[in-house]
Amino acid sequence: MLKENNKIMFKILALIGTGSFIGGISRYLFGQFVHRYLPIVFPYGTLAVNIVGCFLIGAILGLSDRGMVTPPWRFFLATGFCGGFTTFSTFAYENISLLNDKEYFYMFLYTALSFVIGLAATYIGIIITRLI
């Protein structure tokens, strides 16, 4: 039983890892493509990646809910590819799930904490590295 569970876990991790690898490379290439045609003053590439990623994870999970995407493909596409392409897509989906569950307080809290603490953590990381 334990050996079979390990085998299943390895398959899931391999699907996620492969999807993430492809998603990360796709993020870079897509961002470069956008930057080739739009000025770099504004982060159009990142914005485009995040919006496309949100659409993709919504479509993948919507199809999954209808039984049209199997669990292995869901791991590969939603967790792996979209996770490697952009973590913002997961953030958006989790907020939509909280809204659908009418968990407004937790949705607001999650959004606010992610934004404020994320910016603060990034800034602190930059400051710390400047001190070293």
C-alpha positions in Angstrom: 0.0 0.0 0.0 2.7 2.5 1.0 4.8 1.5 -2.1 1.7 2.1 -4.3 1.1 5.5 -2.7 4.7 6.5 -3.3 4.4 5.5 -6.9 1.2 7.6 -7.3 2.9 10.6 -5.5 5.9 10.3 -7.8 3.7 10.4 -10.9 1.8 13.5 -9.6 5.1 15.3 -8.8 6.5 14.4 -12.2 3.3 15.8 -13.9 3.5 19.0 -11.8 7.3 19.4 -12.4 7.0 18.9 -16.1 4.1 21.3 -16.4 5.9 23.8 -14.3 9.1 23.5 -16.4 7.1 24.2 -19.6 5.0 27.0 -17.9 8.2 28.8 -16.7 9.8 28.7 -20.1 6.5 29.8 -21.6 6.3 32.7 -19.2 9.7 34.0 -20.2 9.0 33.6 -24.0 5.6 35.1 -23.8 6.9 38.1 -21.8 9.7 38.6 -24.3 7.2 38.5 -27.1 5.0 41.2 -25.5 8.0 43.4 -24.7 9.2 43.2 -28.3 6.1 45.1 -29.4 5.3 47.3 -26.4 7.5 49.8 -24.5 9.2 48.4 -21.4 8.3 51.4 -19.2 5.3 49.5 -18.0 5.4 45.7 -17.1 3.1 44.7 -20.0 4.7 41.3 -20.3 4.0 40.4 -16.6 0.5 41.9 -16.9 -0.2 39.9 -20.0 1.2 36.7 -18.5 -1.0 37.1 -15.4 -4.2 37.7 -17.3 -3.6 34.8 -19.7 -2.7 32.6 -16.8 -5.9 33.6 -15.0 -7.9 32.8 -18.1 -6.2 29.4 -18.6 -6.6 28.3 -15.0 -10.2 29.3 -15.0 -10.8 27.3 -18.2 -8.8 24.3 -17.0 -10.6 24.1 -13.6 -14.0 24.8 -15.3 -13.5 21.9 -17.6 -12.2 19.8 -14.8 -15.4 20.5 -12.8 -17.4 19.2 -15.8 -15.3 16.0 -15.9 -13.6 17.0 -19.2 -10.1 17.3 -17.7 -8.9 14.2 -15.8 -7.0 14.6 -12.5 -3.6 13.9 -14.0 -4.2 16.5 -16.7 -5.4 18.9 -14.0 -2.1 18.4 -12.0 -0.1 18.9 -15.2 -2.0 22.0 -16.5 -3.4 23.8 -13.5 -0.8 23.1 -10.8 2.2 22.6 -13.1 1.8 24.7 -16.2 -0.2 27.6 -14.7 1.9 27.4 -11.5 5.1 27.8 -13.6 3.5 30.3 -15.9 2.1 32.5 -13.1 1.2 32.1 -9.5 -1.2 35.0 -9.9 -3.6 32.6 -11.6 -3.8 30.4 -8.5 -4.3 33.5 -6.3 -7.1 34.7 -8.5 -8.8 31.3 -8.6 -8.6 30.9 -4.8 -10.2 34.3 -4.4 -13.0 33.3 -6.8 -13.5 30.1 -4.8 -13.8 32.2 -1.6 -16.3 34.5 -3.3 -18.3 31.5 -4.5 -18.4 30.2 -1.0 -19.5 33.6 0.2 -16.4 33.9 2.4 -16.1 37.6 1.8 -14.1 38.4 4.9 -11.5 35.7 4.1 -11.3 36.8 0.4 -10.6 40.4 1.5 -8.2 39.3 4.1 -6.3 37.0 1.7 -6.1 39.7 -0.9 -5.0 42.4 1.4 -2.5 40.3 3.2 -1.0 38.9 0.0 -0.7 42.4 -1.5 0.6 44.2 1.6 2.8 41.5 3.0 4.1 40.5 -0.4 5.2 44.0 -1.2 6.7 44.4 2.3 8.6 41.1 2.0 9.9 42.1 -1.4 11.1 45.5 -0.1 12.6 43.9 3.0 14.5 41.4 0.9 15.9 44.2 -1.3 16.9 46.2 1.8 18.6 43.1 3.4 20.6 42.3 0.3 21.8 45.9 0.1 23.1 45.7 3.7 25.2 42.6 2.9 
